[in-house]
Amino acid sequence: MLQLNEPLADLVADAAAGLHRSFGIEPSVTAAAPGRVNLIGEHIDYCDGFVLPFAIDRYIVIAAALNGTGNARIASSHGGGIATFAVDQPQVEGEPQWANYLRGVVQGFQQRGHHIPGFDAYIVSSVPGGAGLSSSAALECATATLLEGLLDTVLDTREKALLCQKAEHDFAHVPCGIMDQFASAFGKTNRLVMIDCKTGEPELVPFENPDLTVVIANTTVHHQLSDGGYASRRKNTEDGLAILGKASWRDVTSVDVEAAWDRLGDPVNRRARHVVSEIARTRLAAEALSRNDFEALGPLMAASHDSLRDDFEVSCKELDLMVDIARRIGRSGGVIGARMTGGGFGGSTVTLCESDKAKEIATVMRDRYLAETGLDPQIFASRPSQGAHLIGRAG
């Protein structure tokens, strides 16, 4: 069953209604930022690699207005009461924990010399949390965009994305790379965001063929990236690079990894093999897209998933099952390629497929997955969508 994406206009209306319900005021500024999926290039954004994500048609929307105090008061459609914290003094972590993402972004603006006025805000979201779709990056980018509106200022998009990344490092303690925030900030309709994670430069790659779409399947097995699994994989890659004596993973070849296999030791050697091979696969995927050779993406996506499963060990049985179901549907059923996406340890898969077969593909994936796991997945389709923006100012 293919779930429909809630129109952005409806989310905006819901946020305005929530703000009025919670604080009795109308919004003066409303900001939206999308989640993201990564078509290919996983766990290499912190390894100077290339990644190929896009902004999905699922958003976090924040409606807000100034309140004349030195405090921010934030309510959410997910409940949990009103988070209140001072914005006229340095930020510290506090409760509820979800508000730490906002505190981190506020701190980023403060460190750039901005005085943040007190405001009331209401948050709504259609980005599933814990699904590997970067709901945290969407919340950070929506908050930063909201502050731009409240302060009547505009940050350079790259600077805004890096500010949001630092907020996640410092206030959520997840040592993420740049991909999630860059995809949410730089996303454009019908464009993938090819990011060179060594230079920090994004390039928009056309994805205009209406006959193709991406089916995103949330396994509903939720992961927590701050529990150590992500950090340990990142340390493995740092250790591997130090053993190889190279300045960057871009300087490492598969021959280098094989020659140092025993010296690297397990699991660092397998982590290294994933990084080098995934960088190569992402380059090949970008080349295939540039010549509209979508069929070439299937084998690359398959090899990416297998590497993440076997060498990087961030998949799980539910992700493997969802990918396997898509693979069994096969090219004759409209599937071009499938793989896990995001940090792993649960979350979502992406299936590149023919648009007119997306509903049938989603139904088969849902029914077979439910039958084998007893879990009812969230499955929806998306094409590349608009990145973070103020409502009414989508440039």
One Martini backbone bead per residue (centre of mass of N, CA, C, O) as a GRO file, in nm:
protein
  395
    1MET     BB    1   0.093   0.038   0.026
    2LEU     BB    2   0.059   0.372  -0.079
    3GLN     BB    3   0.137   0.652   0.065
    4LEU     BB    4   0.045   0.968   0.115
    5ASN     BB    5   0.150   1.288   0.084
    6GLU     BB    6   0.133   1.559   0.262
    7PRO     BB    7   0.066   1.855   0.196
    8LEU     BB    8   0.227   2.140   0.266
    9ALA     BB    9  -0.024   2.319   0.310
   10ASP     BB   10  -0.135   2.143   0.544
   11LEU     BB   11   0.103   2.175   0.738
   12VAL     BB   12   0.082   2.480   0.761
   13ALA     BB   13  -0.204   2.482   0.879
   14ASP     BB   14  -0.140   2.306   1.127
   15ALA     BB   15   0.071   2.496   1.252
   16ALA     BB   16  -0.113   2.742   1.287
   17ALA     BB   17  -0.324   2.600   1.464
   18GLY     BB   18  -0.125   2.514   1.690
   19LEU     BB   19  -0.035   2.798   1.771
   20HIS     BB   20  -0.316   2.899   1.852
   21ARG     BB   21  -0.382   2.675   2.058
   22SER     BB   22  -0.119   2.718   2.245
   23PHE     BB   23  -0.094   3.074   2.223
   24GLY     BB   24  -0.304   3.267   2.063
   25ILE     BB   25  -0.156   3.289   1.774
   26GLU     BB   26  -0.010   3.414   1.485
   27PRO     BB   27   0.189   3.378   1.225
   28SER     BB   28   0.491   3.539   1.085
   29VAL     BB   29   0.651   3.260   1.057
   30THR     BB   30   0.734   3.001   0.806
   31ALA     BB   31   0.894   2.679   0.805
   32ALA     BB   32   1.068   2.445   0.579
   33ALA     BB   33   1.192   2.095   0.596
   34PRO     BB   34   1.339   1.815   0.468
   35GLY     BB   35   1.396   1.520   0.416
   36ARG     BB   36   1.598   1.221   0.335
   37VAL     BB   37   1.756   1.042   0.072
   38ASN     BB   38   1.985   0.786  -0.039
   39LEU     BB   39   2.075   0.641  -0.327
   40ILE     BB   40   2.398   0.675  -0.281
   41GLY     BB   41   2.641   0.680  -0.034
   42GLU     BB   42   2.732   0.518   0.249
   43HIS     BB   43   2.935   0.606   0.503
   44ILE     BB   44   3.116   0.864   0.336
   45ASP     BB   45   3.082   1.162   0.443
   46TYR     BB   46   3.326   1.106   0.670
   47CYS     BB   47   3.535   1.009   0.400
   48ASP     BB   48   3.550   1.202   0.146
   49GLY     BB   49   3.312   1.146  -0.026
   50PHE     BB   50   3.029   1.050  -0.212
   51VAL     BB   51   2.691   1.173  -0.249
   52LEU     BB   52   2.318   1.090  -0.341
   53PRO     BB   53   2.085   1.283  -0.252
   54PHE     BB   54   1.738   1.376  -0.151
   55ALA     BB   55   1.463   1.559  -0.123
   56ILE     BB   56   1.169   1.503   0.026
   57ASP     BB   57   0.800   1.490   0.043
   58ARG     BB   58   0.890   1.559   0.355
   59TYR     BB   59   0.803   1.762   0.646
   60ILE     BB   60   0.911   2.028   0.848
   61VAL     BB   61   0.703   2.255   1.036
   62ILE     BB   62   0.731   2.609   1.140
   63ALA     BB   63   0.545   2.814   1.353
   64ALA     BB   64   0.581   3.177   1.426
   65ALA     BB   65   0.625   3.422   1.703
   66LEU     BB   66   0.671   3.681   1.879
   67ASN     BB   67   0.676   3.743   2.263
   68GLY     BB   68   0.864   3.967   2.425
   69THR     BB   69   1.092   3.779   2.523
   70GLY     BB   70   1.371   3.552   2.628
   71ASN     BB   71   1.187   3.314   2.518
   72ALA     BB   72   1.126   2.987   2.417
   73ARG     BB   73   0.821   2.835   2.285
   74ILE     BB   74   0.758   2.480   2.232
   75ALA     BB   75   0.546   2.301   2.020
   76SER     BB   76   0.388   1.975   1.937
   77SER     BB   77   0.218   1.724   1.767
   78HIS     BB   78   0.373   1.497   1.956
   79GLY     BB   79   0.395   1.637   2.213
   80GLY     BB   80   0.528   1.689   2.550
   81GLY     BB   81   0.472   1.971   2.562
   82ILE     BB   82   0.646   2.263   2.664
   83ALA     BB   83   0.930   2.411   2.548
   84THR     BB   84   1.161   2.597   2.760
   85PHE     BB   85   1.398   2.862   2.663
   86ALA     BB   86   1.664   3.058   2.659
   87VAL     BB   87   1.777   3.316   2.401
   88ASP     BB   88   1.959   3.539   2.590
   89GLN     BB   89   2.157   3.288   2.624
   90PRO     BB   90   2.344   3.043   2.661
   91GLN     BB   91   2.349   2.713   2.568
   92VAL     BB   92   2.187   2.421   2.707
   93GLU     BB   93   2.112   2.131   2.797
   94GLY     BB   94   1.781   1.962   2.798
   95GLU     BB   95   1.444   1.962   2.860
   96PRO     BB   96   1.357   1.821   2.613
   97GLN     BB   97   1.554   1.654   2.392
   98TRP     BB   98   1.437   1.765   2.118
   99ALA     BB   99   1.522   2.070   2.188
  100ASN     BB  100   1.833   2.051   2.134
  101TYR     BB  101   1.828   2.114   1.835
  102LEU     BB  102   1.741   2.409   1.876
  103ARG     BB  103   1.964   2.499   2.066
  104GLY     BB  104   2.196   2.451   1.866
  105VAL     BB  105   2.099   2.660   1.657
  106VAL     BB  106   2.093   2.905   1.837
  107GLN     BB  107   2.394   2.897   1.901
  108GLY     BB  108   2.493   2.944   1.610
  109PHE     BB  109   2.378   3.232   1.596
  110GLN     BB  110   2.517   3.352   1.842
  111GLN     BB  111   2.814   3.297   1.731
  112ARG     BB  112   2.730   3.518   1.489
  113GLY     BB  113   2.589   3.771   1.660
  114HIS     BB  114   2.300   3.698   1.733
  115HIS     BB  115   1.994   3.818   1.846
  116ILE     BB  116   1.746   3.636   2.014
  117PRO     BB  117   1.424   3.640   2.018
  118GLY     BB  118   1.143   3.577   2.147
  119PHE     BB  119   0.938   3.271   2.093
  120ASP     BB  120   0.670   3.108   1.933
  121ALA     BB  121   0.609   2.749   1.858
  122TYR     BB  122   0.510   2.511   1.594
  123ILE     BB  123   0.527   2.154   1.527
  124VAL     BB  124   0.535   1.970   1.221
  125SER     BB  125   0.522   1.624   1.074
  126SER     BB  126   0.612   1.384   0.786
  127VAL     BB  127   0.871   1.273   0.920
  128PRO     BB  128   0.991   0.992   1.013
  129GLY     BB  129   1.108   0.872   1.294
  130GLY     BB  130   1.376   0.650   1.285
  131ALA     BB  131   1.399   0.600   0.938
  132GLY     BB  132   1.651   0.733   0.788
  133LEU     BB  133   1.531   1.055   0.701
  134SER     BB  134   1.632   1.305   0.866
  135SER     BB  135   1.465   1.455   1.097
  136SER     BB  136   1.687   1.617   1.239
  137ALA     BB  137   1.780   1.788   0.998
  138ALA     BB  138   1.502   1.912   0.944
  139LEU     BB  139   1.478   2.054   1.217
  140GLU     BB  140   1.731   2.226   1.193
  141CYS     BB  141   1.664   2.368   0.918
  142ALA     BB  142   1.395   2.487   1.009
  143THR     BB  143   1.508   2.655   1.241
  144ALA     BB  144   1.711   2.825   1.078
  145THR     BB  145   1.497   2.943   0.885
  146LEU     BB  146   1.326   3.074   1.100
  147LEU     BB  147   1.549   3.266   1.208
  148GLU     BB  148   1.582   3.419   0.950
  149GLY     BB  149   1.293   3.536   0.957
  150LEU     BB  150   1.302   3.672   1.242
  151LEU     BB  151   1.585   3.837   1.157
  152ASP     BB  152   1.611   3.921   0.863
  153THR     BB  153   1.798   3.684   0.737
  154VAL     BB  154   2.076   3.533   0.534
  155LEU     BB  155   2.228   3.248   0.486
  156ASP     BB  156   2.441   3.061   0.372
  157THR     BB  157   2.370   2.748   0.285
  158ARG     BB  158   2.630   2.613   0.382
  159GLU     BB  159   2.641   2.745   0.660
  160LYS     BB  160   2.371   2.634   0.758
  161ALA     BB  161   2.440   2.335   0.739
  162LEU     BB  162   2.688   2.346   0.932
  163LEU     BB  163   2.536   2.449   1.176
  164CYS     BB  164   2.350   2.198   1.197
  165GLN     BB  165   2.569   1.988   1.231
  166LYS     BB  166   2.686   2.106   1.496
  167ALA     BB  167   2.430   2.069   1.660
  168GLU     BB  168   2.440   1.758   1.647
  169HIS     BB  169   2.711   1.721   1.779
  170ASP     BB  170   2.666   1.903   2.052
  171PHE     BB  171   2.338   1.813   2.126
  172ALA     BB  172   2.330   1.486   2.018
  173HIS     BB  173   2.603   1.324   1.973
  174VAL     BB  174   2.634   1.309   1.648
  175PRO     BB  175   2.894   1.226   1.407
  176CYS     BB  176   2.806   1.359   1.148
  177GLY     BB  177   2.791   1.440   0.846
  178ILE     BB  178   2.682   1.649   0.565
  179MET     BB  179   2.440   1.524   0.410
  180ASP     BB  180   2.170   1.586   0.553
  181GLN     BB  181   2.185   1.900   0.561
  182PHE     BB  182   2.244   1.944   0.260
  183ALA     BB  183   1.987   1.815   0.145
  184SER     BB  184   1.783   2.000   0.300
  185ALA     BB  185   1.907   2.277   0.195
  186PHE     BB  186   1.968   2.212  -0.136
  187GLY     BB  187   1.716   2.119  -0.237
  188LYS     BB  188   1.546   2.019  -0.547
  189THR     BB  189   1.348   1.995  -0.794
  190ASN     BB  190   1.459   1.740  -0.986
  191ARG     BB  191   1.713   1.697  -0.774
  192LEU     BB  192   2.013   1.596  -0.700
  193VAL     BB  193   2.274   1.582  -0.436
  194MET     BB  194   2.597   1.618  -0.513
  195ILE     BB  195   2.853   1.537  -0.275
  196ASP     BB  196   3.161   1.669  -0.184
  197CYS     BB  197   3.310   1.578   0.122
  198LYS     BB  198   3.588   1.726   0.090
  199THR     BB  199   3.487   2.023  -0.017
  200GLY     BB  200   3.168   2.086   0.029
  201GLU     BB  201   3.036   2.045  -0.262
  202PRO     BB  202   2.751   2.100  -0.447
  203GLU     BB  203   2.555   1.913  -0.700
  204LEU     BB  204   2.315   1.931  -0.938
  205VAL     BB  205   2.115   1.650  -1.044
  206PRO     BB  206   1.930   1.527  -1.276
  207PHE     BB  207   1.561   1.416  -1.218
  208GLU     BB  208   1.314   1.422  -1.473
  209ASN     BB  209   1.194   1.149  -1.509
  210PRO     BB  210   0.855   1.057  -1.473
  211ASP     BB  211   0.900   0.730  -1.496
  212LEU     BB  212   1.049   0.785  -1.220
  213THR     BB  213   1.088   0.648  -0.887
  214VAL     BB  214   1.083   0.648  -0.520
  215VAL     BB  215   1.065   0.394  -0.288
  216ILE     BB  216   0.982   0.421   0.060
  217ALA     BB  217   1.075   0.195   0.332
  218ASN     BB  218   0.956   0.166   0.652
  219THR     BB  219   1.020  -0.082   0.885
  220THR     BB  220   0.983   0.026   1.201
  221VAL     BB  221   1.280   0.002   1.275
  222HIS     BB  222   1.443   0.162   1.527
  223HIS     BB  223   1.702   0.390   1.569
  224GLN     BB  224   2.010   0.491   1.760
  225LEU     BB  225   2.287   0.683   1.688
  226SER     BB  226   2.382   0.745   2.003
  227ASP     BB  227   2.462   0.427   2.095
  228GLY     BB  228   2.753   0.370   1.906
  229GLY     BB  229   2.739   0.248   1.617
  230TYR     BB  230   2.826   0.492   1.457
  231ALA     BB  231   3.088   0.571   1.609
  232SER     BB  232   3.239   0.301   1.562
  233ARG     BB  233   3.250   0.319   1.255
  234ARG     BB  234   3.404   0.582   1.240
  235LYS     BB  235   3.654   0.481   1.393
  236ASN     BB  236   3.732   0.262   1.194
  237THR     BB  237   3.801   0.463   0.964
  238GLU     BB  238   4.019   0.618   1.117
  239ASP     BB  239   4.203   0.379   1.172
  240GLY     BB  240   4.248   0.292   0.878
  241LEU     BB  241   4.382   0.552   0.778
  242ALA     BB  242   4.621   0.545   0.975
  243ILE     BB  243   4.738   0.271   0.885
  244LEU     BB  244   4.769   0.365   0.578
  245GLY     BB  245   4.885   0.669   0.572
  246LYS     BB  246   4.649   0.868   0.497
  247ALA     BB  247   4.473   1.172   0.444
  248SER     BB  248   4.262   1.021   0.246
  249TRP     BB  249   4.023   0.819   0.100
  250ARG     BB  250   4.086   0.933  -0.190
  251ASP     BB  251   4.390   0.792  -0.169
  252VAL     BB  252   4.243   0.515  -0.174
  253THR     BB  253   4.266   0.182  -0.273
  254SER     BB  254   4.193  -0.145  -0.318
  255VAL     BB  255   4.490  -0.229  -0.318
  256ASP     BB  256   4.563  -0.109  -0.045
  257VAL     BB  257   4.369  -0.281   0.124
  258GLU     BB  258   4.469  -0.564   0.043
  259ALA     BB  259   4.771  -0.520   0.129
  260ALA     BB  260   4.654  -0.438   0.443
  261TRP     BB  261   4.458  -0.649   0.565
  262ASP     BB  262   4.610  -0.769   0.817
  263ARG     BB  263   4.692  -0.496   0.945
  264LEU     BB  264   4.404  -0.394   0.988
  265GLY     BB  265   4.195  -0.587   1.046
  266ASP     BB  266   3.926  -0.703   1.224
  267PRO     BB  267   3.694  -0.480   1.080
  268VAL     BB  268   3.862  -0.256   0.930
  269ASN     BB  269   3.897  -0.386   0.649
  270ARG     BB  270   3.593  -0.387   0.577
  271ARG     BB  271   3.541  -0.091   0.609
  272ALA     BB  272   3.744  -0.004   0.392
  273ARG     BB  273   3.614  -0.152   0.155
  274HIS     BB  274   3.356   0.006   0.159
  275VAL     BB  275   3.456   0.292   0.116
  276VAL     BB  276   3.601   0.250  -0.156
  277SER     BB  277   3.358   0.118  -0.312
  278GLU     BB  278   3.145   0.346  -0.261
  279ILE     BB  279   3.287   0.572  -0.402
  280ALA     BB  280   3.290   0.434  -0.678
  281ARG     BB  281   2.981   0.390  -0.709
  282THR     BB  282   2.897   0.689  -0.697
  283ARG     BB  283   3.045   0.780  -0.946
  284LEU     BB  284   2.899   0.586  -1.141
  285ALA     BB  285   2.615   0.693  -1.086
  286ALA     BB  286   2.662   0.982  -1.186
  287GLU     BB  287   2.738   0.902  -1.473
  288ALA     BB  288   2.472   0.760  -1.541
  289LEU     BB  289   2.290   1.009  -1.500
  290SER     BB  290   2.429   1.195  -1.715
  291ARG     BB  291   2.324   0.957  -1.942
  292ASN     BB  292   2.047   0.820  -1.860
  293ASP     BB  293   2.149   0.537  -1.703
  294PHE     BB  294   1.945   0.369  -1.496
  295GLU     BB  295   2.021   0.066  -1.522
  296ALA     BB  296   2.308   0.097  -1.381
  297LEU     BB  297   2.197   0.128  -1.080
  298GLY     BB  298   2.118  -0.151  -0.982
  299PRO     BB  299   2.398  -0.291  -0.924
  300LEU     BB  300   2.499  -0.062  -0.738
  301MET     BB  301   2.279  -0.089  -0.519
  302ALA     BB  302   2.334  -0.384  -0.451
  303ALA     BB  303   2.634  -0.355  -0.367
  304SER     BB  304   2.583  -0.152  -0.144
  305HIS     BB  305   2.412  -0.327   0.041
  306ASP     BB  306   2.608  -0.565   0.076
  307SER     BB  307   2.831  -0.392   0.206
  308LEU     BB  308   2.664  -0.290   0.449
  309ARG     BB  309   2.605  -0.577   0.555
  310ASP     BB  310   2.906  -0.717   0.553
  311ASP     BB  311   3.126  -0.480   0.609
  312PHE     BB  312   2.964  -0.255   0.792
  313GLU     BB  313   2.724  -0.359   0.967
  314VAL     BB  314   2.413  -0.178   0.930
  315SER     BB  315   2.219  -0.381   0.905
  316CYS     BB  316   1.917  -0.587   0.891
  317LYS     BB  317   1.670  -0.813   0.857
  318GLU     BB  318   1.456  -0.605   0.761
  319LEU     BB  319   1.616  -0.469   0.538
  320ASP     BB  320   1.688  -0.726   0.382
  321LEU     BB  321   1.398  -0.806   0.323
  322MET     BB  322   1.304  -0.558   0.164
  323VAL     BB  323   1.517  -0.583  -0.056
  324ASP     BB  324   1.445  -0.873  -0.144
  325ILE     BB  325   1.160  -0.818  -0.239
  326ALA     BB  326   1.240  -0.620  -0.462
  327ARG     BB  327   1.426  -0.815  -0.615
  328ARG     BB  328   1.197  -1.028  -0.676
  329ILE     BB  329   1.034  -0.851  -0.856
  330GLY     BB  330   1.203  -0.691  -1.046
  331ARG     BB  331   1.231  -0.575  -1.363
  332SER     BB  332   0.952  -0.688  -1.466
  333GLY     BB  333   0.809  -0.521  -1.210
  334GLY     BB  334   0.988  -0.224  -1.208
  335VAL     BB  335   1.265  -0.284  -1.082
  336ILE     BB  336   1.595  -0.149  -1.060
  337GLY     BB  337   1.655  -0.080  -0.741
  338ALA     BB  338   1.800  -0.172  -0.406
  339ARG     BB  339   1.831  -0.025  -0.066
  340MET     BB  340   1.961   0.098   0.188
  341THR     BB  341   1.913   0.385   0.411
  342GLY     BB  342   2.125   0.541   0.597
  343GLY     BB  343   2.262   0.444   0.905
  344GLY     BB  344   2.086   0.216   1.015
  345PHE     BB  345   1.966  -0.015   1.235
  346GLY     BB  346   1.741   0.044   1.049
  347GLY     BB  347   1.465   0.179   0.877
  348SER     BB  348   1.529   0.230   0.529
  349THR     BB  349   1.434   0.198   0.189
  350VAL     BB  350   1.529   0.202  -0.162
  351THR     BB  351   1.327   0.212  -0.473
  352LEU     BB  352   1.388   0.197  -0.800
  353CYS     BB  353   1.121   0.289  -1.032
  354GLU     BB  354   0.838   0.264  -1.196
  355SER     BB  355   0.581   0.473  -1.165
  356ASP     BB  356   0.332   0.283  -1.272
  357LYS     BB  357   0.441   0.050  -1.038
  358ALA     BB  358   0.449   0.155  -0.742
  359LYS     BB  359   0.188   0.049  -0.611
  360GLU     BB  360   0.239  -0.251  -0.660
  361ILE     BB  361   0.512  -0.268  -0.519
  362ALA     BB  362   0.418  -0.166  -0.239
  363THR     BB  363   0.214  -0.394  -0.187
  364VAL     BB  364   0.409  -0.630  -0.193
  365MET     BB  365   0.602  -0.529   0.025
  366ARG     BB  366   0.398  -0.508   0.252
  367ASP     BB  367   0.275  -0.797   0.254
  368ARG     BB  368   0.542  -0.960   0.287
  369TYR     BB  369   0.652  -0.818   0.538
  370LEU     BB  370   0.410  -0.868   0.723
  371ALA     BB  371   0.411  -1.180   0.701
  372GLU     BB  372   0.722  -1.212   0.816
  373THR     BB  373   0.701  -0.990   1.083
  374GLY     BB  374   0.426  -0.823   1.174
  375LEU     BB  375   0.496  -0.559   1.026
  376ASP     BB  376   0.385  -0.226   0.940
  377PRO     BB  377   0.475  -0.045   0.691
  378GLN     BB  378   0.606   0.254   0.552
  379ILE     BB  379   0.490   0.355   0.222
  380PHE     BB  380   0.649   0.575  -0.016
  381ALA     BB  381   0.672   0.832  -0.255
  382SER     BB  382   0.954   1.004  -0.427
  383ARG     BB  383   1.073   1.304  -0.535
  384PRO     BB  384   1.252   1.559  -0.581
  385SER     BB  385   1.266   1.840  -0.355
  386GLN     BB  386   1.230   2.107  -0.172
  387GLY     BB  387   1.403   2.277   0.033
  388ALA     BB  388   1.470   2.492   0.254
  389HIS     BB  389   1.201   2.727   0.355
  390LEU     BB  390   1.008   2.989   0.325
  391ILE     BB  391   0.697   3.069   0.322
  392GLY     BB  392   0.693   3.242   0.009
  393ARG     BB  393   1.022   3.153   0.004
  394ALA     BB  394   1.148   2.920  -0.248
  395GLY     BB  395   1.450   2.994  -0.373
   0.00000   0.00000   0.00000
